[in-house]
Amino acid sequence: MAQQQHAFADDEARAVYRAIRERRDMRHFAGGEVAPEVLRRLLEAAHQAPSVGFMQPWRFIRIRGAALRQRMHDAVERERVLTARALGEREDEFMRLKVQGLLDAAEVLAVSLADDRDRHVFGRRTLPQMDLASASCAIQNLWLAARAEGLGMGWVSLFDPVELSALLGLPEGAEPIALLCLGPVHDFYEEPMLQRERWARREPLSALVFDECWGQPSDLFSSAPTAVEPA
């Protein structure tokens, strides 16, 4: 009863689930621009994310200059080649994947962990990586809000963090974790790009949820419906 009392209206709940379902890691952008008031809304959505110990470790740097974007693209391309080589027999397949968003997207945001986060002990004494987990929640918030606004977003992580830190002038202790390409797109992919390109596929949820201990199949899916939609 309490759950129903505090639930969103049906159409509002469906919109939330739709944004989650249709969010995509975009690699193809249509140029254009993101209005300042929209970008502020998206960043506010990111800033509303939960964070362990309320540390709020996320820092966003808006990359506006074409020259800096090009240097970042060059850094990503160097790492892309090294990653391809490390993949061995899948090298050629990997190199066919597009990573032009840094040059084509209306906005590029670099996301870094804050330089003073070591002072936050609450929730991190045994799990220091909770700073990264918290910043990832902020990125996901931004991603879902962007989808609701009709904007595409892609997360680029192919870079040397030391090189990117130097390009961005990060202080000692700060750590870059993402380059976010954001802006209008011609179309959203009907399925995740890496699934469309047959790089990987989404695992069935029933194989990833256990009861009581690792590997014990959950009875939650013994008679589950084929599609999960809010009522």
Backbone as a chain_set.jsonl record, in Angstrom:
{"seq": "MAQQQHAFADDEARAVYRAIRERRDMRHFAGGEVAPEVLRRLLEAAHQAPSVGFMQPWRFIRIRGAALRQRMHDAVERERVLTARALGEREDEFMRLKVQGLLDAAEVLAVSLADDRDRHVFGRRTLPQMDLASASCAIQNLWLAARAEGLGMGWVSLFDPVELSALLGLPEGAEPIALLCLGPVHDFYEEPMLQRERWARREPLSALVFDECWGQPSDLFSSAPTAVEPA", "coords": {"N": [[0.829, -1.202, 0.0], [1.928, 1.238, 0.835], [3.884, 1.58, -1.125], [2.315, 1.976, -3.451], [1.073, 4.33, -2.689], [3.119, 6.23, -2.837], [3.945, 6.091, -5.408], [4.722, 7.197, -8.769], [2.462, 8.748, -11.118], [0.911, 6.714, -13.67], [1.63, 7.416, -16.369], [3.851, 9.017, -15.92], [5.601, 7.218, -14.684], [5.961, 5.401, -16.78], [7.374, 7.028, -18.542], [9.82, 7.32, -17.209], [10.787, 4.669, -17.223], [10.912, 4.36, -19.971], [12.951, 6.151, -20.741], [15.119, 4.884, -19.539], [15.115, 2.448, -20.92], [15.52, 3.245, -23.589], [17.85, 4.666, -23.665], [21.045, 5.201, -25.098], [24.452, 4.466, -25.886], [25.871, 6.714, -27.676], [27.465, 7.169, -30.847], [27.344, 8.579, -33.15], [26.75, 11.773, -34.282], [24.852, 14.808, -34.911], [25.86, 17.35, -35.118], [24.959, 20.717, -34.616], [23.569, 22.314, -31.685], [23.438, 22.588, -28.078], [21.128, 24.098, -26.128], [21.891, 26.621, -23.7], [20.237, 26.657, -21.365], [19.191, 24.102, -21.41], [21.498, 22.53, -21.16], [22.25, 23.32, -18.605], [20.108, 22.217, -17.156], [20.589, 19.487, -17.58], [23.079, 19.142, -16.327], [22.356, 19.802, -13.757], [20.67, 17.675, -13.21], [22.596, 15.644, -13.189], [24.007, 16.471, -10.939], [22.219, 15.932, -8.953], [22.59, 13.347, -8.291], [23.005, 10.369, -6.259], [25.542, 10.05, -3.718], [28.176, 8.383, -2.089], [28.557, 8.94, 1.33], [27.863, 11.523, 0.834], [29.757, 12.814, -0.736], [30.006, 13.916, -3.275], [31.783, 13.662, -5.679], [32.115, 14.361, -8.324], [33.346, 16.274, -11.066], [32.957, 18.57, -13.672], [34.138, 19.484, -16.831], [33.723, 21.683, -19.372], [34.34, 21.368, -22.731], [35.14, 23.488, -25.158], [36.74, 24.623, -27.162], [37.926, 24.122, -30.484], [40.551, 23.333, -31.044], [41.488, 22.123, -28.681], [39.672, 20.028, -28.517], [40.482, 18.584, -30.77], [43.069, 17.782, -29.999], [42.397, 16.127, -27.877], [40.907, 14.213, -29.259], [42.965, 13.129, -30.834], [44.501, 11.963, -28.827], [42.725, 10.021, -27.915], [42.523, 8.495, -30.227], [45.106, 7.42, -30.421], [45.128, 5.75, -28.172], [43.045, 4.084, -28.916], [44.162, 2.629, -31.04], [46.158, 1.228, -29.655], [44.566, -0.259, -27.93], [43.192, -1.82, -29.774], [45.27, -3.401, -30.771], [45.826, -4.852, -28.48], [43.642, -6.481, -28.387], [44.053, -8.524, -30.085], [42.973, -11.024, -32.191], [40.598, -9.732, -32.711], [41.203, -7.241, -33.56], [40.9, -5.847, -36.113], [38.135, -5.793, -36.322], [37.443, -4.235, -34.118], [38.614, -1.772, -34.834], [36.908, -0.853, -36.732], [34.853, 0.319, -35.413], [33.214, 3.346, -34.67], [34.495, 6.423, -33.38], [34.073, 9.222, -33.416], [32.808, 11.191, -32.019], [33.933, 13.183, -30.365], [34.692, 15.173, -32.073], [32.407, 15.732, -33.529], [30.141, 16.116, -31.909], [27.783, 18.341, -30.333], [28.403, 19.253, -27.769], [31.103, 18.66, -25.522], [31.984, 17.083, -22.597], [34.293, 16.761, -20.066], [34.755, 14.497, -17.47], [35.791, 14.355, -14.17], [37.163, 12.869, -11.215], [37.172, 14.421, -8.024], [39.895, 16.305, -6.566], [40.242, 16.247, -3.815], [39.128, 14.041, -2.612], [40.05, 12.035, -0.952], [39.771, 12.776, 1.64], [37.287, 12.021, 2.372], [35.953, 9.624, 4.263], [33.752, 8.266, 5.134], [31.934, 5.547, 4.238], [33.936, 4.752, 2.524], [36.123, 3.589, 3.635], [36.766, 0.858, 3.496], [36.035, 0.453, 0.923], [37.261, 2.155, -1.266], [36.748, 2.747, -3.911], [34.235, 3.762, -4.128], [34.038, 6.412, -4.75], [34.288, 6.541, -7.533], [32.048, 4.999, -8.194], [30.03, 6.687, -7.29], [30.357, 8.978, -8.932], [29.755, 7.792, -11.338], [27.043, 7.371, -11.061], [26.168, 10.007, -11.291], [26.824, 10.513, -13.961], [25.123, 8.682, -15.219], [22.626, 9.766, -14.481], [22.735, 12.166, -15.966], [22.807, 11.107, -18.514], [20.297, 9.811, -18.785], [18.594, 12.003, -18.483], [19.39, 13.474, -20.71], [18.481, 11.786, -22.757], [15.733, 12.006, -22.341], [15.425, 14.616, -23.114], [15.781, 14.38, -25.781], [18.351, 14.256, -26.721], [21.475, 12.851, -27.723], [24.038, 10.887, -26.12], [27.407, 9.932, -25.571], [29.849, 7.869, -24.002], [33.193, 8.159, -23.73], [36.044, 6.348, -23.057], [38.526, 5.728, -23.859], [41.473, 6.596, -23.305], [44.634, 7.851, -22.134], [44.931, 8.427, -18.802], [46.853, 10.061, -17.571], [47.87, 11.626, -19.664], [45.495, 12.92, -20.467], [44.873, 14.315, -18.142], [46.919, 16.194, -18.116], [46.296, 17.664, -20.43], [43.947, 18.844, -19.599], [44.674, 20.298, -17.428], [44.442, 19.329, -14.795], [44.396, 19.281, -11.192], [46.769, 17.849, -8.848], [45.899, 14.646, -7.741], [43.299, 14.703, -8.716], [41.285, 12.854, -11.046], [40.68, 11.865, -14.294], [37.775, 10.38, -15.691], [35.971, 10.103, -17.74], [35.02, 11.082, -21.041], [32.46, 12.852, -22.262], [30.335, 12.889, -24.947], [27.911, 14.931, -26.313], [24.757, 15.812, -27.649], [22.539, 16.77, -30.433], [21.238, 14.097, -32.443], [20.903, 12.145, -35.454], [19.343, 9.824, -35.417], [18.316, 7.548, -32.838], [19.944, 4.553, -31.878], [18.343, 1.439, -32.455], [19.012, -0.686, -30.928], [21.654, -1.403, -28.532], [24.786, -0.136, -29.715], [27.095, -1.777, -29.787], [25.954, -4.24, -29.61], [24.425, -4.239, -31.911], [26.491, -4.211, -33.772], [27.406, -6.702, -33.408], [29.366, -7.132, -31.537], [29.07, -7.759, -28.863], [26.511, -9.093, -26.663], [23.483, -8.43, -24.858], [23.258, -9.875, -21.721], [20.993, -12.382, -20.455], [18.826, -11.351, -17.867], [18.087, -13.168, -15.907], [20.276, -14.797, -15.644], [22.006, -13.379, -14.139], [21.116, -12.77, -11.656], [20.955, -13.923, -8.381], [19.848, -16.129, -5.726], [20.402, -16.015, -2.309], [23.136, -17.048, -2.446], [26.135, -16.946, -4.473], [25.612, -18.031, -7.766], [23.323, -19.504, -7.304], [20.365, -20.003, -8.828], [17.81, -17.543, -9.124], [14.481, -17.658, -7.916], [12.898, -15.678, -8.723], [12.583, -15.379, -11.422], [11.302, -17.557, -12.336], [8.725, -17.681, -13.271], [8.521, -15.402, -14.79], [7.264, -12.566, -16.655], [7.689, -11.961, -20.202], [8.286, -9.338, -20.955], [9.228, -6.355, -19.314], [7.398, -3.935, -18.031], [6.081, -0.939, -16.663], [2.933, -0.841, -14.964]], "CA": [[0.0, 0.0, 0.0], [2.811, 2.401, 0.904], [4.529, 1.724, -2.416], [1.35, 2.581, -4.353], [0.812, 5.687, -2.237], [4.21, 7.118, -3.224], [4.317, 5.847, -6.808], [4.383, 8.191, -9.781], [1.343, 8.419, -11.99], [1.307, 5.694, -14.64], [2.327, 7.972, -17.526], [5.159, 9.478, -15.457], [6.431, 6.027, -14.482], [6.319, 4.873, -18.091], [8.406, 7.894, -19.111], [11.09, 6.973, -16.572], [11.228, 3.384, -17.762], [11.252, 4.532, -21.387], [14.284, 6.759, -20.817], [16.092, 3.835, -19.202], [15.129, 1.432, -21.98], [15.947, 3.78, -24.885], [19.17, 5.307, -23.575], [22.049, 4.526, -25.911], [25.805, 5.029, -25.938], [25.86, 7.188, -29.057], [28.741, 7.427, -31.511], [27.062, 9.361, -34.345], [26.11, 13.023, -33.868], [24.377, 15.63, -36.023], [26.3, 18.73, -34.951], [23.966, 21.527, -33.923], [23.959, 22.876, -30.399], [22.598, 22.339, -26.912], [20.825, 25.397, -25.541], [22.464, 26.742, -22.348], [19.302, 26.276, -20.303], [19.082, 22.638, -21.435], [22.73, 21.993, -20.59], [22.174, 23.53, -17.154], [19.192, 21.209, -16.61], [21.254, 18.188, -17.602], [24.108, 19.121, -15.283], [21.649, 19.77, -12.478], [20.251, 16.279, -13.035], [23.795, 14.912, -12.77], [24.376, 16.902, -9.588], [21.251, 15.366, -8.02], [22.901, 11.921, -8.117], [23.446, 9.956, -4.922], [26.983, 9.827, -3.578], [28.532, 7.779, -0.812], [29.012, 9.943, 2.277], [27.539, 12.825, 0.237], [31.048, 13.409, -1.106], [29.848, 14.651, -4.531], [33.147, 13.678, -6.214], [32.125, 14.676, -9.76], [33.718, 17.596, -11.57], [32.697, 18.617, -15.107], [34.848, 20.516, -17.592], [33.119, 21.85, -20.695], [35.384, 21.545, -23.743], [34.502, 24.283, -26.205], [37.662, 24.974, -28.231], [38.157, 23.09, -31.493], [41.931, 22.849, -30.963], [41.572, 21.178, -27.569], [38.934, 18.825, -28.922], [41.313, 17.828, -31.699], [44.136, 17.135, -29.232], [41.784, 15.021, -27.146], [40.599, 13.179, -30.254], [44.231, 12.48, -31.192], [44.877, 11.11, -27.689], [41.81, 8.878, -27.943], [42.871, 7.661, -31.368], [46.316, 6.66, -30.07], [44.735, 4.675, -27.26], [42.211, 3.146, -29.676], [45.071, 1.751, -31.773], [46.79, 0.335, -28.684], [43.536, -1.197, -27.466], [42.943, -2.761, -30.871], [46.376, -4.371, -30.79], [45.699, -5.724, -27.308], [42.517, -7.385, -28.595], [44.488, -9.661, -30.887], [42.244, -11.419, -33.4], [39.457, -8.834, -32.932], [41.743, -5.906, -33.823], [40.274, -5.211, -37.267], [36.728, -5.591, -35.99], [37.392, -3.104, -33.195], [38.99, -0.534, -35.508], [35.789, -0.391, -37.554], [33.897, 1.024, -34.568], [33.378, 4.787, -34.819], [34.684, 7.22, -32.167], [34.236, 10.594, -33.897], [31.961, 12.096, -31.264], [34.664, 14.317, -29.814], [34.763, 16.209, -33.101], [31.112, 15.982, -34.149], [29.065, 16.406, -30.96], [27.576, 19.755, -30.001], [29.094, 19.534, -26.508], [31.971, 17.639, -24.941], [32.208, 17.295, -21.169], [35.237, 15.865, -19.403], [34.349, 14.236, -16.092], [36.931, 13.978, -13.336], [36.988, 12.753, -9.768], [37.739, 15.585, -7.346], [41.255, 16.129, -6.061], [40.294, 16.171, -2.355], [38.167, 13.026, -2.18], [40.622, 11.145, 0.059], [39.337, 13.192, 2.981], [35.991, 11.4, 2.636], [36.15, 8.266, 4.772], [32.421, 7.7, 5.289], [31.568, 4.657, 3.148], [35.061, 4.474, 1.636], [37.282, 3.065, 4.357], [37.106, -0.449, 2.918], [35.669, 0.469, -0.5], [37.628, 3.49, -1.762], [36.241, 2.955, -5.267], [32.895, 4.342, -4.097], [34.057, 7.716, -5.427], [33.995, 6.26, -8.938], [30.657, 4.561, -8.274], [29.173, 7.866, -7.112], [30.445, 9.796, -10.148], [29.049, 7.058, -12.397], [25.62, 7.662, -10.886], [25.942, 11.34, -11.851], [26.857, 10.373, -15.42], [23.881, 8.019, -15.634], [21.553, 10.758, -14.39], [22.863, 13.066, -17.104], [22.488, 10.317, -19.7], [18.852, 9.618, -18.865], [17.985, 13.315, -18.724], [19.655, 13.817, -22.11], [17.558, 11.018, -23.604], [14.404, 12.605, -22.193], [15.461, 15.879, -23.864], [15.971, 14.08, -27.194], [19.763, 14.417, -27.058], [22.299, 11.666, -27.593], [25.266, 11.012, -25.334], [28.328, 8.806, -25.638], [30.9, 7.877, -22.975], [34.485, 7.75, -24.267], [37.001, 6.033, -21.994], [39.783, 5.33, -24.492], [42.484, 7.643, -23.171], [45.627, 7.724, -21.069], [44.518, 9.427, -17.824], [47.936, 11.012, -17.308], [47.881, 12.551, -20.789], [44.295, 13.752, -20.434], [45.008, 15.218, -16.996], [47.782, 17.297, -18.531], [45.551, 18.481, -21.38], [42.88, 19.55, -18.898], [45.216, 21.052, -16.306], [43.868, 18.841, -13.545], [45.295, 19.335, -10.036], [47.235, 16.561, -8.34], [44.862, 13.919, -7.013], [42.108, 14.567, -9.557], [41.437, 11.705, -11.958], [39.654, 11.857, -15.338], [37.135, 9.072, -15.847], [35.073, 10.029, -18.896], [34.761, 12.16, -21.98], [31.063, 12.689, -22.653], [29.918, 13.572, -26.17], [26.51, 15.227, -26.07], [24.152, 16.701, -28.631], [21.54, 16.21, -31.339], [21.602, 12.946, -33.28], [19.927, 11.902, -36.51], [18.466, 8.77, -34.916], [18.838, 6.712, -31.77], [20.06, 3.153, -32.272], [17.253, 0.604, -31.96], [19.626, -1.543, -29.916], [23.002, -0.905, -28.261], [25.625, -0.187, -30.904], [27.986, -2.937, -29.77], [25.118, -5.409, -29.912], [24.103, -4.129, -33.344], [27.69, -4.567, -34.518], [27.712, -8.092, -33.041], [30.555, -7.194, -30.675], [28.631, -8.443, -27.643], [25.056, -9.092, -26.542], [23.012, -8.26, -23.489], [23.025, -11.153, -21.045], [19.666, -12.484, -19.845], [18.864, -10.942, -16.465], [17.945, -14.343, -15.04], [21.595, -15.402, -15.441], [22.82, -12.451, -13.366], [20.491, -12.573, -10.35], [21.012, -15.157, -7.6], [19.221, -16.151, -4.405], [21.153, -16.465, -1.131], [24.577, -17.165, -2.647], [26.569, -16.887, -5.864], [25.343, -19.182, -8.619], [22.025, -20.125, -7.017], [19.369, -19.292, -9.64], [16.733, -16.91, -8.376], [13.129, -18.069, -8.319], [12.2, -14.48, -9.185], [12.362, -15.457, -12.865], [10.759, -18.875, -12.699], [7.497, -17.469, -14.037], [8.55, -13.97, -15.106], [6.768, -12.207, -17.981], [8.755, -11.736, -21.179], [8.608, -7.923, -21.036], [9.079, -5.658, -18.042], [6.824, -2.609, -18.266], [5.226, -0.497, -15.561], [1.498, -0.987, -15.244]], "C": [[0.866, 1.256, 0.0], [3.483, 2.654, -0.436], [3.59, 2.397, -3.414], [1.1, 4.041, -3.99], [1.858, 6.667, -2.759], [4.637, 6.951, -4.679], [3.964, 7.046, -7.684], [3.082, 7.781, -10.481], [1.829, 7.507, -13.114], [2.101, 6.277, -15.81], [3.709, 8.492, -17.142], [6.109, 8.306, -15.26], [6.868, 5.433, -15.81], [7.416, 5.713, -18.744], [9.78, 7.588, -18.516], [11.64, 5.68, -17.151], [11.608, 3.496, -19.235], [12.643, 5.137, -21.54], [15.367, 5.734, -20.518], [16.237, 2.853, -20.36], [15.736, 1.952, -23.276], [17.255, 4.558, -24.824], [20.174, 4.505, -24.374], [23.392, 5.227, -25.766], [26.047, 5.432, -27.383], [27.271, 7.467, -29.576], [28.566, 8.285, -32.765], [26.247, 10.594, -33.942], [25.816, 13.897, -35.083], [24.803, 17.086, -35.889], [25.3, 19.524, -34.141], [24.481, 22.077, -32.614], [23.009, 22.405, -29.311], [22.376, 23.691, -26.246], [21.364, 25.465, -24.112], [21.52, 26.312, -21.243], [19.099, 24.767, -20.251], [20.325, 22.016, -20.806], [22.745, 22.183, -19.074], [21.241, 22.508, -16.505], [19.857, 19.844, -16.531], [22.304, 18.079, -16.5], [23.482, 19.138, -13.893], [21.15, 18.364, -12.185], [21.43, 15.427, -12.576], [24.124, 15.209, -11.315], [23.397, 16.403, -8.534], [21.528, 13.89, -7.734], [23.234, 11.615, -6.664], [24.965, 9.833, -4.891], [27.264, 9.321, -2.176], [29.096, 8.856, 0.114], [28.727, 11.366, 1.828], [28.802, 13.569, -0.19], [30.983, 14.225, -2.385], [31.193, 14.784, -5.271], [33.246, 14.118, -7.666], [32.547, 16.121, -10.02], [33.577, 17.558, -13.09], [33.468, 19.774, -15.741], [34.253, 20.548, -18.996], [34.212, 22.191, -21.698], [34.769, 22.237, -24.949], [35.434, 24.561, -27.391], [37.927, 23.82, -29.179], [39.56, 22.503, -31.382], [42.089, 21.83, -29.841], [40.81, 19.9, -27.887], [39.783, 17.955, -29.849], [42.439, 17.112, -30.961], [43.583, 15.961, -28.431], [41.434, 13.876, -28.088], [41.866, 12.417, -30.644], [44.678, 11.529, -30.084], [44.014, 9.856, -27.652], [42.175, 7.935, -29.08], [44.122, 6.829, -31.09], [45.964, 5.495, -29.153], [43.865, 3.64, -27.973], [43.07, 2.151, -30.445], [45.731, 0.753, -30.828], [45.795, -0.697, -28.151], [43.258, -2.246, -28.529], [44.037, -3.835, -30.922], [46.265, -5.354, -29.641], [44.576, -6.742, -27.469], [42.862, -8.563, -29.499], [43.634, -9.882, -32.117], [41.035, -10.524, -33.678], [39.905, -7.41, -33.262], [41.012, -5.203, -34.967], [38.806, -4.889, -36.997], [36.56, -4.365, -35.081], [37.661, -1.784, -33.913], [37.879, 0.0, -36.413], [34.749, 0.376, -36.743], [34.217, 2.518, -34.556], [33.549, 5.467, -33.458], [34.915, 8.683, -32.54], [33.497, 11.626, -33.06], [32.662, 13.319, -30.717], [34.749, 15.47, -30.807], [33.382, 16.633, -33.59], [30.032, 16.454, -33.185], [28.984, 17.894, -30.648], [28.346, 20.147, -28.749], [29.983, 18.353, -26.137], [32.23, 18.025, -23.491], [33.23, 16.273, -20.676], [34.799, 15.728, -17.949], [35.562, 13.733, -15.318], [36.466, 13.747, -11.911], [37.729, 13.911, -9.107], [39.108, 15.273, -6.756], [41.316, 15.923, -4.555], [39.445, 15.035, -1.797], [38.73, 12.081, -1.126], [40.227, 11.543, 1.474], [37.988, 12.582, 3.354], [36.206, 9.935, 3.026], [34.821, 7.524, 4.877], [32.078, 6.86, 4.052], [32.709, 4.24, 2.245], [36.237, 3.804, 2.341], [37.722, 1.72, 3.801], [36.797, -0.524, 1.428], [35.981, 1.848, -1.079], [37.084, 3.787, -3.152], [34.821, 3.526, -5.287], [32.868, 5.762, -4.654], [33.72, 7.55, -6.91], [32.538, 5.836, -9.115], [29.711, 5.756, -8.173], [29.179, 8.739, -8.36], [29.731, 9.107, -11.305], [27.544, 7.26, -12.284], [25.28, 9.028, -11.478], [25.911, 11.283, -13.377], [25.579, 9.706, -15.916], [22.688, 8.969, -15.539], [21.559, 11.681, -15.605], [22.424, 12.364, -18.383], [20.976, 10.154, -19.878], [18.136, 10.932, -19.124], [18.198, 13.744, -20.168], [18.706, 13.067, -23.034], [16.159, 11.593, -23.533], [14.301, 13.918, -22.965], [15.653, 15.663, -25.361], [17.401, 14.239, -27.664], [20.509, 13.112, -26.855], [23.516, 11.941, -26.731], [26.098, 9.752, -25.496], [29.43, 8.977, -24.611], [32.17, 7.326, -23.619], [35.444, 7.523, -23.1], [38.339, 5.569, -22.558], [40.769, 6.493, -24.421], [43.455, 7.268, -22.058], [45.284, 8.796, -20.036], [45.59, 10.453, -17.502], [47.978, 12.073, -18.41], [46.667, 13.477, -20.744], [44.346, 14.74, -19.267], [45.853, 16.431, -17.366], [47.055, 18.232, -19.493], [44.524, 19.36, -20.671], [43.387, 20.388, -17.734], [44.653, 20.624, -14.975], [44.878, 18.965, -12.397], [45.714, 17.937, -9.607], [46.132, 15.923, -7.508], [43.558, 13.794, -7.771], [42.351, 13.469, -10.591], [40.342, 11.736, -13.017], [39.09, 10.455, -15.533], [36.29, 8.972, -17.102], [35.182, 11.281, -19.746], [33.357, 11.92, -22.511], [30.777, 13.537, -23.886], [28.395, 13.722, -26.1], [25.958, 16.115, -27.172], [23.084, 16.034, -29.471], [22.11, 15.037, -32.141], [20.537, 12.781, -34.352], [18.886, 10.884, -36.064], [19.135, 8.112, -33.728], [18.89, 5.267, -32.254], [18.889, 2.363, -31.675], [17.739, -0.376, -30.899], [21.019, -1.002, -29.642], [23.938, -1.123, -29.442], [26.5, -1.432, -30.928], [27.213, -4.237, -29.969], [24.752, -5.412, -31.387], [25.278, -4.559, -34.21], [28.176, -5.984, -34.205], [29.023, -8.21, -32.25], [30.246, -7.982, -29.404], [27.113, -8.421, -27.635], [24.69, -8.905, -25.075], [22.717, -9.635, -22.878], [21.597, -11.198, -20.5], [19.752, -12.163, -18.35], [18.812, -12.128, -15.526], [19.279, -15.026, -14.763], [22.468, -14.563, -14.518], [22.264, -12.173, -11.977], [20.433, -13.902, -9.62], [20.208, -15.004, -6.311], [20.203, -16.724, -3.391], [22.661, -16.545, -1.316], [24.868, -17.16, -4.15], [26.221, -18.176, -6.593], [24.024, -19.871, -8.365], [20.946, -19.376, -7.797], [18.241, -18.733, -8.787], [15.377, -17.388, -8.87], [12.3, -16.866, -8.774], [11.805, -14.589, -10.653], [11.729, -16.779, -13.297], [9.473, -18.746, -13.491], [7.37, -16.005, -14.445], [7.933, -13.719, -16.468], [7.915, -11.886, -18.921], [9.175, -10.279, -21.268], [8.35, -7.266, -19.695], [8.633, -4.244, -18.336], [6.049, -2.212, -17.003], [3.757, -0.622, -15.952], [0.917, 0.32, -15.782]], "O": [[0.593, 2.213, -0.725], [3.639, 3.804, -0.846], [4.01, 3.291, -4.149], [0.936, 4.887, -4.869], [1.53, 7.806, -3.088], [5.583, 7.597, -5.13], [3.04, 7.804, -7.388], [2.67, 6.622, -10.435], [3.007, 7.521, -13.469], [3.123, 5.716, -16.207], [4.641, 8.421, -17.943], [7.283, 8.384, -15.623], [8.014, 5.007, -15.956], [8.288, 5.173, -19.424], [10.784, 7.595, -19.228], [12.811, 5.602, -17.523], [12.519, 2.809, -19.698], [13.427, 4.687, -22.375], [16.411, 5.718, -21.17], [17.349, 2.477, -20.731], [16.396, 1.2, -23.993], [17.717, 5.061, -25.848], [20.164, 3.275, -24.339], [23.453, 6.437, -25.55], [26.387, 4.594, -28.218], [28.143, 7.935, -28.844], [29.558, 8.678, -33.38], [25.184, 10.47, -33.334], [26.436, 13.754, -36.136], [24.18, 17.968, -36.48], [24.84, 19.066, -33.095], [25.683, 22.285, -32.447], [21.924, 21.893, -29.587], [23.333, 24.353, -25.844], [21.302, 24.474, -23.385], [21.944, 25.671, -20.282], [18.863, 24.208, -19.18], [20.22, 21.083, -20.01], [23.202, 21.305, -18.343], [21.542, 21.989, -15.43], [19.709, 19.129, -15.54], [22.405, 17.055, -15.825], [24.025, 18.55, -12.958], [21.199, 17.91, -11.042], [21.288, 14.59, -11.684], [24.476, 14.31, -10.552], [23.704, 16.443, -7.343], [20.769, 13.254, -7.003], [23.69, 12.488, -5.926], [25.595, 9.547, -5.909], [26.664, 9.777, -1.202], [30.003, 9.595, -0.268], [29.286, 12.314, 2.379], [28.908, 14.785, -0.031], [31.797, 15.127, -2.584], [31.682, 15.896, -5.465], [34.351, 14.238, -8.194], [32.163, 17.046, -9.305], [34.033, 16.608, -13.728], [33.444, 20.898, -15.242], [34.283, 19.549, -19.715], [34.926, 23.181, -21.536], [33.972, 21.644, -25.675], [34.959, 24.719, -28.516], [38.129, 22.684, -28.75], [39.746, 21.306, -31.601], [42.74, 20.8, -30.016], [41.267, 18.806, -27.554], [39.795, 16.731, -29.721], [42.737, 15.956, -31.263], [44.23, 14.919, -28.321], [41.639, 12.707, -27.758], [41.839, 11.193, -30.769], [45.169, 10.433, -30.355], [44.51, 8.76, -27.39], [42.141, 6.715, -28.915], [44.191, 5.664, -31.48], [46.452, 4.381, -29.343], [43.941, 2.45, -27.667], [42.749, 0.964, -30.5], [45.853, -0.427, -31.153], [46.142, -1.86, -27.949], [43.107, -3.427, -28.217], [43.754, -5.02, -31.095], [46.566, -6.538, -29.792], [44.553, -7.755, -26.77], [42.065, -9.487, -29.66], [43.574, -9.021, -32.994], [40.499, -10.557, -34.785], [39.097, -6.481, -33.248], [40.552, -4.074, -34.799], [38.305, -3.839, -37.4], [35.643, -3.565, -35.265], [37.003, -0.783, -33.63], [37.905, 1.164, -36.814], [33.862, 1.012, -37.313], [35.381, 2.901, -34.443], [32.846, 5.14, -32.501], [35.846, 9.314, -32.038], [33.553, 12.818, -33.362], [32.056, 14.385, -30.613], [34.866, 16.627, -30.403], [33.202, 17.773, -34.02], [29.093, 17.131, -33.604], [29.985, 18.609, -30.692], [28.884, 21.252, -28.671], [29.653, 17.198, -26.407], [32.641, 19.147, -23.196], [33.049, 15.068, -20.85], [34.51, 16.721, -17.281], [36.261, 12.816, -15.748], [35.496, 14.353, -11.455], [38.787, 14.329, -9.578], [39.432, 14.117, -6.484], [42.341, 15.466, -4.048], [39.077, 15.065, -0.623], [37.96, 11.385, -0.464], [40.335, 10.74, 2.401], [37.59, 12.619, 4.518], [36.596, 9.116, 2.195], [34.77, 6.303, 4.729], [31.948, 7.395, 2.952], [32.508, 3.47, 1.306], [37.241, 3.488, 1.703], [38.918, 1.469, 3.65], [37.238, -1.447, 0.745], [35.066, 2.624, -1.354], [36.97, 4.951, -3.535], [34.265, 3.749, -6.363], [31.8, 6.27, -4.995], [32.953, 8.334, -7.469], [31.872, 6.256, -10.061], [28.712, 5.826, -8.888], [28.123, 9.193, -8.802], [29.16, 9.778, -12.165], [26.846, 7.315, -13.297], [24.227, 9.194, -12.094], [25.075, 11.925, -14.011], [25.015, 10.123, -16.928], [21.831, 8.974, -16.423], [20.514, 11.944, -16.199], [21.753, 12.954, -19.229], [20.444, 10.334, -20.974], [17.178, 10.977, -19.895], [17.299, 14.313, -20.787], [18.184, 13.642, -23.989], [15.466, 11.666, -24.548], [13.219, 14.291, -23.419], [15.688, 16.623, -26.13], [17.653, 14.347, -28.864], [20.216, 12.356, -25.929], [23.971, 13.079, -26.622], [25.565, 8.644, -25.552], [29.895, 10.09, -24.37], [32.216, 6.159, -24.009], [35.631, 8.403, -22.26], [39.189, 5.073, -21.818], [40.885, 7.278, -25.363], [43.139, 6.478, -21.168], [45.341, 9.982, -20.361], [45.272, 11.601, -17.192], [48.106, 13.265, -18.131], [46.796, 14.682, -20.957], [43.904, 15.881, -19.403], [45.543, 17.557, -16.977], [47.179, 19.452, -19.388], [44.264, 20.486, -21.094], [42.61, 21.116, -17.115], [44.408, 21.462, -14.107], [46.077, 18.777, -12.602], [45.07, 16.953, -9.972], [45.509, 16.581, -6.675], [42.78, 12.878, -7.507], [43.493, 13.195, -10.961], [39.166, 11.641, -12.666], [39.828, 9.47, -15.54], [35.92, 7.868, -17.502], [35.405, 12.382, -19.245], [33.096, 10.895, -23.142], [30.955, 14.755, -23.868], [27.681, 12.749, -25.857], [26.616, 17.069, -27.588], [22.755, 14.868, -29.253], [23.296, 14.998, -32.467], [19.401, 13.224, -34.181], [17.691, 11.059, -36.304], [20.361, 8.11, -33.613], [17.988, 4.81, -32.956], [18.496, 2.594, -30.532], [16.957, -0.839, -30.069], [21.531, -0.213, -30.437], [23.892, -2.166, -30.095], [26.637, -2.074, -31.969], [27.771, -5.224, -30.447], [24.767, -6.457, -32.037], [25.094, -5.19, -35.251], [29.228, -6.408, -34.682], [29.696, -9.24, -32.287], [31.065, -8.772, -28.934], [26.493, -7.803, -28.501], [25.484, -9.184, -24.176], [22.006, -10.447, -23.469], [21.049, -10.162, -20.122], [20.646, -12.648, -17.656], [19.426, -12.102, -14.46], [19.415, -15.747, -13.775], [23.562, -14.992, -14.149], [22.866, -11.428, -11.204], [19.931, -14.891, -10.154], [19.926, -13.891, -5.867], [20.767, -17.798, -3.601], [23.404, -16.145, -0.42], [23.974, -17.343, -4.977], [26.495, -19.273, -6.107], [23.634, -20.747, -9.137], [20.637, -18.231, -7.468], [17.779, -19.378, -7.845], [15.144, -17.511, -10.073], [11.141, -17.015, -9.162], [10.827, -13.981, -11.088], [11.638, -17.072, -14.489], [9.159, -19.617, -14.304], [6.278, -15.437, -14.449], [8.053, -14.56, -17.359], [9.013, -11.569, -18.464], [10.32, -10.0, -21.623], [7.372, -7.581, -19.018], [9.415, -3.439, -18.841], [5.435, -3.06, -16.356], [3.399, -0.521, -17.125], [-0.277, 0.391, -16.074]]}, "num_chains": 1, "name": "protein.A"}
